[in-house]
């Protein structure tokens, strides 16, 4: 039985191998060739004709594409170049019928798309007629207007030729370089205005009051603004923009460049169409109305506190000679001793763990708040800063105070029903104040824990636990 099965398998292998040899020896696929003899860089004009619309793209010697029909506007250079590349690179998979009696079975009577290309030397190439996709495989029927033959091209070519005006329009709304911006102005419909000026490599708030700005917050706002894309094209020549909330915009963001040029974006209502969540916008210098994603406005719709530098205290660790700490575990002092540090607690002096002390000083030097809650602080009591959990005072080598920080931890009862899936009950909030400012800051739980440590954690050899 086993011998017979083995013989059968060998015979089947011989049959399959022989067939493969004959097919490989005596048959060869049709050599692939380009549908049009044209290079991408030689294409100056592309006409796309559909049953319900015509689209025409052109470019001049600067090689920049423009939409000229049905509207005249800037084109998305990436989309237009991809279109030209797809036309130039389109290859014929094979010829289906040299002289078909009827074009309807191929979706070519009439074609779904007709593509006409003109080169820079004013030569118009035979139009490409695109039909339907094949029922099996990833191909589509095509033919050239000057030949009766029906051919197969890859289906991706057919899909790539199916464009709308909005697919090809430039979606960039503002054009500037971050390094060229000298001023950012954010004006609201309530009359509040924030003005932020470049100060060398940094930024400073000049309105409503002078403050150091958070460089990262400013650059994030500018990056969001310059990278904003139109999610929808609403109206190219609106007669009235009141319906979009743009006659009196909720917010206007303006950048002033180093050459004096100004670019503005006006933000109006949320889109009214069902299923849309964008915000109506308009360029201050242009008529069309667009829509952008909601995060674009939210990144700019901020208060002056949101753009302020959130440094709680600024100190040079090398200038600190003494750190006085007062917390719930008691009072203690960290005292610099040449290249070392000592911990003075309970009337006793103990050698300190130098890396731990230096880590504390570095944390204080770089201590940033999560946000500035209020400036000036209306009252210390709501934030727990009237009875702080910890106080840290930094003293210089000359005996003068360099800065002081107060830390607070409070429990807040929720005033609204809990959100499903989120923990119920009171939440813990952390706050800080500094001798360098009248503001109250919100703090992360991590920063609070790192700064609120008892004396033994700073000692090189913590004292043994007392006997029971």
C-alpha positions as CSV (number, residue, x, y, z in Angstrom):
1,X,0.0,0.0,0.0
2,X,2.8,2.4,0.9
3,X,4.7,1.6,-2.3
4,X,1.6,2.3,-4.4
5,X,1.0,5.7,-2.7
6,X,4.6,6.7,-3.2
7,X,4.4,5.8,-6.9
8,X,1.3,7.9,-7.3
9,X,2.9,10.9,-5.7
10,X,5.9,10.6,-7.9
11,X,3.7,10.5,-11.0
12,X,1.8,13.6,-9.9
13,X,5.1,15.5,-9.4
14,X,6.3,14.5,-12.8
15,X,3.0,15.7,-14.4
16,X,3.1,19.1,-12.6
17,X,6.8,19.6,-13.3
18,X,6.4,18.8,-17.0
19,X,3.5,21.2,-17.3
20,X,5.6,24.0,-15.6
21,X,8.5,23.3,-17.9
22,X,6.3,23.5,-21.1
23,X,4.6,26.7,-19.9
24,X,7.9,28.3,-19.0
25,X,9.6,27.2,-22.2
26,X,7.0,28.0,-24.8
27,X,4.9,30.8,-23.3
28,X,5.9,34.3,-22.2
29,X,3.8,37.2,-20.8
30,X,3.2,40.3,-22.8
31,X,6.0,42.7,-22.2
32,X,4.8,45.6,-20.1
33,X,5.0,49.1,-21.7
34,X,4.1,52.6,-20.7
35,X,0.6,53.7,-21.6
36,X,1.8,57.1,-22.6
37,X,5.3,58.1,-23.7
38,X,5.8,61.0,-21.4
39,X,7.8,62.0,-18.4
40,X,6.3,63.4,-15.2
41,X,8.4,66.6,-15.4
42,X,7.3,67.2,-19.0
43,X,3.6,67.4,-18.1
44,X,2.3,71.0,-18.1
45,X,-1.4,70.4,-18.1
46,X,-3.8,67.7,-16.9
47,X,-7.5,67.6,-17.8
48,X,-9.8,65.3,-16.0
49,X,-13.3,64.9,-17.5
50,X,-16.1,63.1,-15.7
51,X,-19.8,62.8,-16.3
52,X,-20.6,65.5,-13.8
53,X,-17.5,67.7,-13.7
54,X,-14.3,68.8,-15.4
55,X,-11.1,69.6,-13.6
56,X,-8.1,71.2,-15.1
57,X,-4.6,71.6,-13.6
58,X,-1.8,73.7,-15.1
59,X,1.7,74.6,-14.1
60,X,4.2,77.1,-15.5
61,X,7.9,77.3,-15.7
62,X,8.1,77.5,-11.9
63,X,6.7,74.0,-11.9
64,X,4.0,75.0,-9.3
65,X,0.5,73.6,-10.0
66,X,-2.7,75.6,-10.0
67,X,-6.3,74.7,-10.4
68,X,-7.8,76.6,-13.3
69,X,-11.1,74.8,-13.6
70,X,-13.8,74.8,-12.2
71,X,-12.1,77.5,-9.9
72,X,-8.9,79.3,-10.0
73,X,-6.9,78.6,-6.9
74,X,-3.6,77.1,-5.6
75,X,-3.3,73.3,-5.9
76,X,-1.9,70.9,-3.4
77,X,1.5,70.3,-4.9
78,X,1.9,66.8,-3.5
79,X,-1.5,65.7,-4.8
80,X,-0.9,67.2,-8.2
81,X,2.6,65.8,-8.5
82,X,1.3,62.3,-7.5
83,X,-1.4,62.6,-10.2
84,X,1.2,63.5,-12.9
85,X,3.5,60.6,-11.7
86,X,0.6,58.1,-11.9
87,X,-0.1,59.1,-15.5
88,X,3.6,59.0,-16.5
89,X,4.2,55.7,-14.8
90,X,1.0,53.9,-15.9
91,X,1.9,50.6,-17.6
92,X,-0.2,48.3,-19.8
93,X,-0.6,44.9,-18.2
94,X,-1.9,43.3,-21.4
95,X,-4.2,43.9,-24.3
96,X,-7.7,42.5,-23.9
97,X,-9.2,43.1,-27.3
98,X,-7.6,44.8,-30.3
99,X,-10.9,45.7,-32.0
100,X,-13.8,45.3,-29.6
101,X,-17.2,45.4,-31.2
102,X,-18.8,47.0,-28.1
103,X,-17.1,49.1,-25.4
104,X,-19.9,49.0,-23.0
105,X,-18.8,45.7,-21.3
106,X,-15.5,47.4,-20.4
107,X,-17.2,50.5,-18.9
108,X,-15.8,52.6,-21.7
109,X,-19.1,53.7,-23.3
110,X,-18.9,56.2,-21.9
111,X,-15.7,56.1,-19.9
112,X,-15.8,56.9,-16.2
113,X,-12.8,59.3,-16.6
114,X,-11.0,60.8,-19.5
115,X,-7.5,62.0,-18.9
116,X,-5.8,64.4,-21.3
117,X,-2.2,65.5,-20.9
118,X,-0.4,68.4,-22.5
119,X,3.4,68.8,-22.3
120,X,5.5,71.9,-22.0
121,X,6.1,71.9,-25.7
122,X,2.3,72.3,-26.3
123,X,2.0,68.7,-27.5
124,X,-1.4,67.2,-26.5
125,X,-1.1,63.4,-26.1
126,X,-3.9,60.9,-26.9
127,X,-6.6,61.0,-24.2
128,X,-6.7,58.1,-21.8
129,X,-10.2,56.7,-21.3
130,X,-10.7,54.8,-18.0
131,X,-13.3,52.2,-17.7
132,X,-14.4,49.8,-14.9
133,X,-12.3,47.4,-12.9
134,X,-12.1,43.8,-13.8
135,X,-14.2,41.4,-11.8
136,X,-11.2,39.3,-10.9
137,X,-7.7,40.7,-10.2
138,X,-6.5,44.2,-9.5
139,X,-6.8,45.7,-13.0
140,X,-9.0,48.3,-14.8
141,X,-9.9,48.6,-18.5
142,X,-8.4,51.5,-20.4
143,X,-7.9,52.7,-24.0
144,X,-6.3,55.5,-25.8
145,X,-8.6,57.8,-27.9
146,X,-6.5,57.3,-31.0
147,X,-6.7,53.5,-30.9
148,X,-9.6,51.0,-30.7
149,X,-7.7,48.5,-28.5
150,X,-8.9,47.8,-24.9
151,X,-6.1,47.3,-22.5
152,X,-5.6,46.4,-18.8
153,X,-3.9,48.8,-16.4
154,X,-3.5,48.4,-12.7
155,X,-6.7,49.3,-10.8
156,X,-4.7,51.7,-8.6
157,X,-4.4,53.9,-11.7
158,X,-8.1,54.0,-12.1
159,X,-8.6,54.9,-8.5
160,X,-5.9,57.6,-8.7
161,X,-7.7,59.4,-11.5
162,X,-10.9,59.7,-9.6
163,X,-10.5,63.2,-8.1
164,X,-12.6,66.0,-6.8
165,X,-11.7,69.6,-6.7
166,X,-11.4,69.4,-2.9
167,X,-8.9,66.5,-3.3
168,X,-6.6,68.7,-5.4
169,X,-7.0,72.1,-3.6
170,X,-4.3,73.4,-1.4
171,X,-5.4,72.8,2.2
172,X,-2.6,74.9,3.8
173,X,-4.2,78.0,5.3
174,X,-1.1,80.0,6.5
175,X,2.4,80.1,5.2
176,X,5.2,81.3,7.4
177,X,8.4,80.0,9.1
178,X,8.4,79.8,12.9
179,X,11.8,81.5,13.0
180,X,10.4,84.5,11.0
181,X,7.6,85.2,13.6
182,X,8.2,88.3,15.7
183,X,4.8,88.7,17.4
184,X,1.8,86.6,18.1
185,X,-1.5,88.4,18.9
186,X,-4.6,86.5,20.1
187,X,-7.8,88.7,20.3
188,X,-11.1,87.6,21.6
189,X,-14.6,88.9,21.0
190,X,-14.8,89.9,24.7
191,X,-12.1,92.5,24.1
192,X,-9.3,90.5,25.8
193,X,-6.0,90.5,23.9
194,X,-2.8,88.6,24.5
195,X,0.3,89.9,22.8
196,X,3.5,87.9,22.8
197,X,6.8,89.2,21.4
198,X,10.0,87.4,20.5
199,X,12.8,88.2,22.8
200,X,16.0,86.8,21.2
201,X,15.6,83.0,21.5
202,X,12.8,83.3,23.9
203,X,9.3,84.9,24.2
204,X,7.7,87.4,26.5
205,X,4.2,88.4,27.1
206,X,3.7,92.2,26.7
207,X,-0.2,92.3,27.0
208,X,-2.2,92.2,29.2
209,X,0.9,92.6,31.4
210,X,4.6,91.9,31.1
211,X,5.6,88.4,32.0
212,X,8.1,85.8,30.8
213,X,6.4,83.4,28.4
214,X,6.6,79.6,28.3
215,X,8.6,79.1,25.1
216,X,7.2,75.7,24.4
217,X,3.6,76.8,24.8
218,X,4.2,79.7,22.3
219,X,5.9,77.5,19.8
220,X,3.2,74.8,20.1
221,X,0.5,77.5,19.3
222,X,2.5,78.8,16.3
223,X,3.1,75.2,15.0
224,X,-0.6,74.4,15.3
225,X,-1.4,77.6,13.4
226,X,1.0,77.1,10.5
227,X,0.3,73.4,10.2
228,X,-3.5,73.9,10.2
229,X,-5.2,72.3,7.2
230,X,-8.6,72.9,5.8
231,X,-10.9,69.9,6.7
232,X,-13.7,71.3,4.5
233,X,-14.0,74.0,1.8
234,X,-17.2,75.8,2.8
235,X,-17.6,78.9,0.5
236,X,-15.2,80.4,-2.0
237,X,-16.9,83.8,-2.3
238,X,-19.4,84.1,0.5
239,X,-21.8,87.0,0.3
240,X,-22.3,87.0,4.0
241,X,-20.2,85.4,6.7
242,X,-22.6,86.1,9.6
243,X,-24.0,82.5,9.5
244,X,-20.4,81.2,10.1
245,X,-19.8,83.5,13.1
246,X,-17.0,85.2,11.1
247,X,-18.4,88.7,11.0
248,X,-17.5,89.1,14.7
249,X,-15.2,86.1,15.2
250,X,-14.8,84.5,18.5
251,X,-11.1,84.6,18.2
252,X,-8.5,86.1,15.9
253,X,-4.9,84.8,15.8
254,X,-2.4,87.1,14.1
255,X,1.3,86.6,13.4
256,X,3.7,89.4,12.5
257,X,6.7,88.4,10.6
258,X,10.2,89.9,10.6
259,X,9.5,91.6,7.2
260,X,6.4,93.3,8.7
261,X,3.9,91.0,6.9
262,X,0.9,90.0,8.9
263,X,-1.2,86.8,8.6
264,X,-4.4,86.3,10.5
265,X,-6.9,83.5,11.0
266,X,-10.4,84.2,12.2
267,X,-12.4,81.5,14.1
268,X,-16.2,81.4,14.1
269,X,-18.9,78.9,14.9
270,X,-18.7,75.2,15.1
271,X,-19.8,73.5,11.8
272,X,-23.6,73.2,11.6
273,X,-23.7,70.2,9.3
274,X,-24.7,66.9,10.9
275,X,-21.7,64.7,11.7
276,X,-19.2,67.6,11.3
277,X,-17.2,68.9,14.2
278,X,-14.9,71.4,12.6
279,X,-14.7,75.2,13.2
280,X,-15.5,77.8,10.5
281,X,-12.4,79.9,9.8
282,X,-11.4,82.5,7.4
283,X,-8.0,84.0,6.5
284,X,-7.9,87.7,7.4
285,X,-6.5,88.5,4.0
286,X,-8.7,86.1,2.0
287,X,-12.4,85.7,1.2
288,X,-13.1,81.9,1.3
289,X,-14.6,80.2,4.3
290,X,-13.0,76.9,5.4
291,X,-13.4,74.5,8.3
292,X,-10.5,73.2,10.5
293,X,-10.3,70.6,13.2
294,X,-11.5,71.8,16.6
295,X,-8.0,71.3,18.2
296,X,-6.7,74.2,16.1
297,X,-8.8,76.7,17.9
298,X,-8.5,75.1,21.3
299,X,-4.7,75.3,21.1
300,X,-5.0,79.1,20.6
301,X,-8.0,79.8,22.8
302,X,-6.0,80.2,26.0
303,X,-5.6,82.8,28.7
304,X,-2.4,84.7,29.4
305,X,-1.8,82.4,32.3
306,X,-1.6,79.5,29.9
307,X,1.2,81.2,28.0
308,X,3.2,82.3,31.0
309,X,6.4,80.7,32.1
310,X,5.5,78.1,34.8
311,X,8.8,78.2,36.7
312,X,7.9,78.2,40.4
313,X,11.3,79.2,41.7
314,X,14.5,80.0,40.0
315,X,17.8,79.2,41.8
316,X,21.4,78.2,41.1
317,X,22.1,75.0,43.0
318,X,25.8,76.1,43.4
319,X,24.8,79.3,45.2
320,X,22.8,77.4,47.9
321,X,24.5,76.9,51.2
322,X,21.6,76.0,53.4
323,X,18.2,74.3,52.8
324,X,15.7,74.7,55.6
325,X,12.8,72.2,55.4
326,X,9.7,72.1,57.5
327,X,7.1,69.4,57.0
328,X,4.8,67.1,58.9
329,X,7.7,64.9,59.9
330,X,9.5,67.8,61.6
331,X,12.0,70.5,60.9
332,X,15.5,69.9,59.6
333,X,18.3,71.6,57.8
334,X,20.6,70.6,55.0
335,X,24.0,72.4,55.4
336,X,26.7,72.6,52.9
337,X,30.1,71.5,54.3
338,X,32.9,72.0,51.6
339,X,32.2,69.4,49.0
340,X,29.8,67.5,51.3
341,X,26.4,68.1,53.0
342,X,25.2,67.5,56.5
343,X,21.7,66.9,57.8
344,X,20.9,68.7,61.0
345,X,17.8,67.3,62.7
346,X,16.7,67.0,66.4
347,X,19.9,68.8,67.5
348,X,22.1,66.2,65.8
349,X,24.4,66.5,62.8
350,X,24.6,63.6,60.4
351,X,26.5,63.1,57.1
352,X,24.1,63.6,54.2
353,X,23.7,61.5,51.1
354,X,25.2,64.1,48.6
355,X,23.5,62.8,45.4
356,X,20.1,62.9,47.1
357,X,20.7,66.5,48.3
358,X,21.9,67.6,44.8
359,X,18.8,65.9,43.3
360,X,16.6,68.1,45.5
361,X,18.4,71.2,44.4
362,X,18.2,70.3,40.7
363,X,14.5,69.6,41.1
364,X,14.0,73.0,42.7
365,X,16.0,74.7,39.9
366,X,13.9,73.1,37.2
367,X,10.6,73.0,39.1
368,X,7.8,73.7,36.7
369,X,4.1,73.9,37.6
370,X,1.4,72.1,35.7
371,X,-0.4,75.4,35.4
372,X,-0.7,78.8,36.9
373,X,-4.1,78.7,38.7
374,X,-4.3,82.4,39.6
375,X,-2.2,85.5,39.9
376,X,-2.4,87.0,42.3
377,X,-3.6,84.2,44.6
378,X,-6.9,85.4,46.0
379,X,-6.6,83.5,49.2
380,X,-4.2,80.8,50.6
381,X,-6.9,78.9,52.4
382,X,-8.8,77.3,49.4
383,X,-5.4,75.8,48.2
384,X,-4.2,74.6,51.6
385,X,-1.3,77.0,51.5
386,X,-2.4,78.8,54.8
387,X,-1.3,75.6,56.5
388,X,1.2,74.0,54.0
389,X,2.3,70.4,54.1
390,X,5.9,71.5,53.5
391,X,8.0,74.6,53.3
392,X,11.5,74.8,51.8
393,X,13.7,77.8,52.2
394,X,17.0,78.2,50.3
395,X,19.7,80.4,51.8
396,X,22.9,81.6,50.0
397,X,26.5,81.5,51.1
398,X,26.1,85.1,52.3
399,X,23.3,84.1,54.6
400,X,20.6,85.8,52.5
401,X,17.4,84.1,51.4
402,X,17.5,83.0,47.8
403,X,13.9,81.7,47.6
404,X,11.2,79.8,49.4
405,X,8.5,77.4,48.3
406,X,5.3,76.2,50.0
407,X,3.6,72.9,49.1
408,X,0.1,71.9,49.9
409,X,-2.0,68.8,49.5
410,X,-5.8,69.0,49.7
411,X,-8.7,66.6,49.2
412,X,-11.6,67.9,47.0
413,X,-15.0,66.4,47.1
414,X,-16.7,66.1,43.6
415,X,-19.5,68.4,43.0
416,X,-20.9,66.5,40.0
417,X,-21.9,62.8,39.6
418,X,-18.9,60.6,38.7
419,X,-18.2,59.8,35.0
420,X,-18.8,56.0,34.3
421,X,-15.5,54.2,34.4
422,X,-13.7,56.8,36.5
423,X,-13.0,56.4,40.2
424,X,-15.6,58.0,42.5
425,X,-14.9,59.8,45.7
426,X,-12.7,62.8,46.6
427,X,-9.7,63.6,44.5
428,X,-6.3,64.9,45.7
429,X,-4.9,68.1,44.4
430,X,-1.4,69.6,44.9
431,X,-0.5,73.3,44.9
432,X,2.5,75.4,45.4
433,X,3.5,79.1,46.0
434,X,6.8,80.8,45.8
435,X,8.5,83.8,47.3
436,X,9.3,84.9,43.8
437,X,5.7,85.3,42.8
438,X,2.2,86.1,44.1
439,X,0.8,83.3,42.0
440,X,-0.6,80.0,43.0
441,X,0.5,77.0,41.0
442,X,-0.8,73.5,40.5
443,X,1.7,70.7,41.0
444,X,1.9,67.1,40.0
445,X,1.8,64.4,42.6
446,X,5.2,63.2,41.6
447,X,6.8,66.6,42.2
448,X,5.1,66.9,45.5
449,X,6.3,63.5,46.6
450,X,9.9,64.3,45.5
451,X,10.0,67.6,47.5
452,X,8.2,66.4,50.6
453,X,10.6,64.0,52.2
454,X,11.6,63.5,55.8
455,X,15.1,64.0,57.1
456,X,16.2,60.4,57.3
457,X,15.9,60.0,53.5
458,X,18.7,62.7,53.1
459,X,21.1,60.9,55.4
460,X,24.0,58.8,54.2
461,X,23.3,56.3,56.9
462,X,19.8,56.7,58.3
463,X,19.5,56.1,62.0
464,X,18.3,52.7,63.2
465,X,14.6,52.4,63.9
466,X,13.9,52.7,67.7
467,X,13.5,49.5,69.6
468,X,10.0,48.4,70.5
